[in-house]
């Protein structure tokens, strides 16, 4: 979860640099990118994050039941697509054959949306169902509690 939040924070800082501080997009590198500019353009690093997220979502899926599993699966499906987009970017970076006649690696949806905004969107639409899944995981219905293999769900305190 720390890695997910840190990655999301990087994209939020990058967006703030563009929209709030009027930095040109090439200079809007987030926090780590200010110190290590190659991070922003490293397709291998971005793909590595996408595949680690995909593997993590898949590996943890069996721990969820009922409504929580449904929401976790939504996050997994969206992350699978996000991973495909990063795989396309990585292949283009390695082969120097770019989609749509672009001058740089370009994902499919990046053809329609700028990269910063697209990745903020991806991070949001993967993160939100993860949070919903965790909420339902920690507050299962009685039938879901019976299916759960863990004991991390707590009883809600009624006031």
One Martini backbone bead per residue (centre of mass of N, CA, C, O) as a GRO file, in nm:
protein
  159
    1UNK     BB    1   0.057   0.064  -0.018
    2UNK     BB    2   0.296   0.254  -0.013
    3UNK     BB    3   0.363   0.238  -0.314
    4UNK     BB    4   0.093   0.337  -0.419
    5UNK     BB    5   0.096   0.615  -0.274
    6UNK     BB    6   0.367   0.715  -0.386
    7UNK     BB    7   0.287   0.704  -0.683
    8UNK     BB    8   0.045   0.890  -0.661
    9UNK     BB    9   0.201   1.133  -0.548
   10UNK     BB   10   0.378   1.178  -0.792
   11UNK     BB   11   0.141   1.249  -0.985
   12UNK     BB   12   0.031   1.487  -0.818
   13UNK     BB   13   0.285   1.660  -0.830
   14UNK     BB   14   0.299   1.675  -1.135
   15UNK     BB   15   0.025   1.815  -1.169
   16UNK     BB   16   0.094   2.063  -0.996
   17UNK     BB   17   0.329   2.161  -1.168
   18UNK     BB   18   0.146   2.219  -1.412
   19UNK     BB   19  -0.125   2.366  -1.290
   20UNK     BB   20  -0.005   2.548  -1.043
   21UNK     BB   21   0.316   2.612  -1.157
   22UNK     BB   22   0.356   2.617  -1.476
   23UNK     BB   23   0.508   2.380  -1.579
   24UNK     BB   24   0.654   2.222  -1.800
   25UNK     BB   25   0.616   1.898  -1.872
   26UNK     BB   26   0.924   1.815  -1.884
   27UNK     BB   27   0.966   1.946  -1.576
   28UNK     BB   28   0.743   1.750  -1.470
   29UNK     BB   29   0.871   1.501  -1.221
   30UNK     BB   30   0.811   1.530  -0.950
   31UNK     BB   31   1.014   1.430  -0.700
   32UNK     BB   32   1.224   1.215  -0.795
   33UNK     BB   33   1.267   1.349  -1.084
   34UNK     BB   34   1.439   1.589  -0.979
   35UNK     BB   35   1.686   1.390  -0.898
   36UNK     BB   36   1.578   1.156  -1.125
   37UNK     BB   37   1.500   1.207  -1.445
   38UNK     BB   38   1.498   0.911  -1.567
   39UNK     BB   39   1.235   0.804  -1.431
   40UNK     BB   40   1.021   0.934  -1.623
   41UNK     BB   41   1.154   0.778  -1.895
   42UNK     BB   42   1.131   0.487  -1.767
   43UNK     BB   43   0.973   0.217  -1.891
   44UNK     BB   44   1.078  -0.010  -1.711
   45UNK     BB   45   0.987   0.107  -1.441
   46UNK     BB   46   0.685   0.134  -1.509
   47UNK     BB   47   0.644  -0.162  -1.577
   48UNK     BB   48   0.735  -0.275  -1.309
   49UNK     BB   49   0.506  -0.152  -1.149
   50UNK     BB   50   0.269  -0.278  -1.308
   51UNK     BB   51   0.349  -0.580  -1.255
   52UNK     BB   52   0.357  -0.573  -0.948
   53UNK     BB   53   0.064  -0.493  -0.914
   54UNK     BB   54  -0.059  -0.731  -1.063
   55UNK     BB   55   0.061  -0.953  -0.885
   56UNK     BB   56  -0.052  -0.850  -0.616
   57UNK     BB   57  -0.353  -0.862  -0.690
   58UNK     BB   58  -0.351  -1.163  -0.755
   59UNK     BB   59  -0.227  -1.281  -0.489
   60UNK     BB   60  -0.463  -1.140  -0.296
   61UNK     BB   61  -0.746  -1.238  -0.399
   62UNK     BB   62  -0.801  -1.499  -0.213
   63UNK     BB   63  -0.856  -1.307   0.052
   64UNK     BB   64  -1.126  -1.253  -0.094
   65UNK     BB   65  -1.481  -1.194  -0.041
   66UNK     BB   66  -1.736  -1.118  -0.212
   67UNK     BB   67  -1.743  -0.787  -0.238
   68UNK     BB   68  -1.437  -0.762  -0.214
   69UNK     BB   69  -1.367  -0.937  -0.460
   70UNK     BB   70  -1.505  -0.771  -0.671
   71UNK     BB   71  -1.335  -0.511  -0.628
   72UNK     BB   72  -1.057  -0.643  -0.666
   73UNK     BB   73  -1.116  -0.736  -0.959
   74UNK     BB   74  -1.145  -0.459  -1.077
   75UNK     BB   75  -0.857  -0.368  -1.019
   76UNK     BB   76  -0.723  -0.598  -1.178
   77UNK     BB   77  -0.842  -0.534  -1.458
   78UNK     BB   78  -0.732  -0.247  -1.482
   79UNK     BB   79  -0.433  -0.325  -1.436
   80UNK     BB   80  -0.407  -0.500  -1.683
   81UNK     BB   81  -0.441  -0.271  -1.883
   82UNK     BB   82  -0.214  -0.093  -1.775
   83UNK     BB   83   0.003  -0.303  -1.840
   84UNK     BB   84  -0.039  -0.306  -2.145
   85UNK     BB   85   0.037  -0.014  -2.191
   86UNK     BB   86   0.330  -0.049  -2.075
   87UNK     BB   87   0.418  -0.264  -2.273
   88UNK     BB   88   0.395  -0.088  -2.524
   89UNK     BB   89   0.599   0.124  -2.427
   90UNK     BB   90   0.840  -0.066  -2.395
   91UNK     BB   91   0.856  -0.175  -2.683
   92UNK     BB   92   0.896   0.102  -2.814
   93UNK     BB   93   1.158   0.179  -2.661
   94UNK     BB   94   1.322  -0.072  -2.771
   95UNK     BB   95   1.245  -0.037  -3.100
   96UNK     BB   96   1.151   0.254  -3.214
   97UNK     BB   97   0.835   0.183  -3.254
   98UNK     BB   98   0.567   0.396  -3.302
   99UNK     BB   99   0.265   0.483  -3.242
  100UNK     BB  100   0.092   0.686  -3.462
  101UNK     BB  101   0.367   0.839  -3.544
  102UNK     BB  102   0.527   0.898  -3.310
  103UNK     BB  103   0.817   1.028  -3.128
  104UNK     BB  104   0.703   0.852  -2.891
  105UNK     BB  105   0.594   0.669  -2.664
  106UNK     BB  106   0.253   0.528  -2.703
  107UNK     BB  107  -0.046   0.484  -2.593
  108UNK     BB  108  -0.362   0.434  -2.664
  109UNK     BB  109  -0.498   0.652  -2.467
  110UNK     BB  110  -0.282   0.875  -2.534
  111UNK     BB  111  -0.418   0.962  -2.798
  112UNK     BB  112  -0.657   1.115  -2.613
  113UNK     BB  113  -0.458   1.152  -2.357
  114UNK     BB  114  -0.263   1.275  -2.147
  115UNK     BB  115  -0.034   1.119  -1.953
  116UNK     BB  116  -0.081   1.242  -1.676
  117UNK     BB  117  -0.391   1.213  -1.671
  118UNK     BB  118  -0.401   0.910  -1.729
  119UNK     BB  119  -0.238   0.819  -1.470
  120UNK     BB  120  -0.429   0.938  -1.269
  121UNK     BB  121  -0.665   0.769  -1.354
  122UNK     BB  122  -0.547   0.488  -1.313
  123UNK     BB  123  -0.477   0.520  -1.014
  124UNK     BB  124  -0.768   0.572  -0.926
  125UNK     BB  125  -0.918   0.313  -1.064
  126UNK     BB  126  -0.748   0.120  -0.875
  127UNK     BB  127  -0.762   0.236  -0.583
  128UNK     BB  128  -1.063   0.253  -0.514
  129UNK     BB  129  -1.134  -0.057  -0.525
  130UNK     BB  130  -0.930  -0.129  -0.306
  131UNK     BB  131  -1.065   0.028  -0.077
  132UNK     BB  132  -1.340  -0.106  -0.095
  133UNK     BB  133  -1.237  -0.392  -0.046
  134UNK     BB  134  -1.120  -0.335   0.236
  135UNK     BB  135  -1.378  -0.249   0.366
  136UNK     BB  136  -1.534  -0.521   0.313
  137UNK     BB  137  -1.323  -0.702   0.451
  138UNK     BB  138  -1.358  -0.555   0.743
  139UNK     BB  139  -1.698  -0.563   0.667
  140UNK     BB  140  -1.861  -0.826   0.676
  141UNK     BB  141  -2.086  -1.030   0.617
  142UNK     BB  142  -2.181  -1.315   0.756
  143UNK     BB  143  -2.138  -1.489   0.497
  144UNK     BB  144  -1.849  -1.380   0.444
  145UNK     BB  145  -1.716  -1.461   0.710
  146UNK     BB  146  -1.744  -1.772   0.661
  147UNK     BB  147  -1.544  -1.759   0.398
  148UNK     BB  148  -1.321  -1.659   0.551
  149UNK     BB  149  -0.957  -1.708   0.628
  150UNK     BB  150  -0.957  -1.470   0.813
  151UNK     BB  151  -0.927  -1.231   1.117
  152UNK     BB  152  -0.944  -0.907   1.036
  153UNK     BB  153  -1.225  -0.876   1.101
  154UNK     BB  154  -1.441  -0.645   1.249
  155UNK     BB  155  -1.642  -0.535   1.473
  156UNK     BB  156  -1.884  -0.318   1.497
  157UNK     BB  157  -1.939  -0.039   1.673
  158UNK     BB  158  -2.218   0.030   1.863
  159UNK     BB  159  -2.397   0.341   1.961
   0.00000   0.00000   0.00000
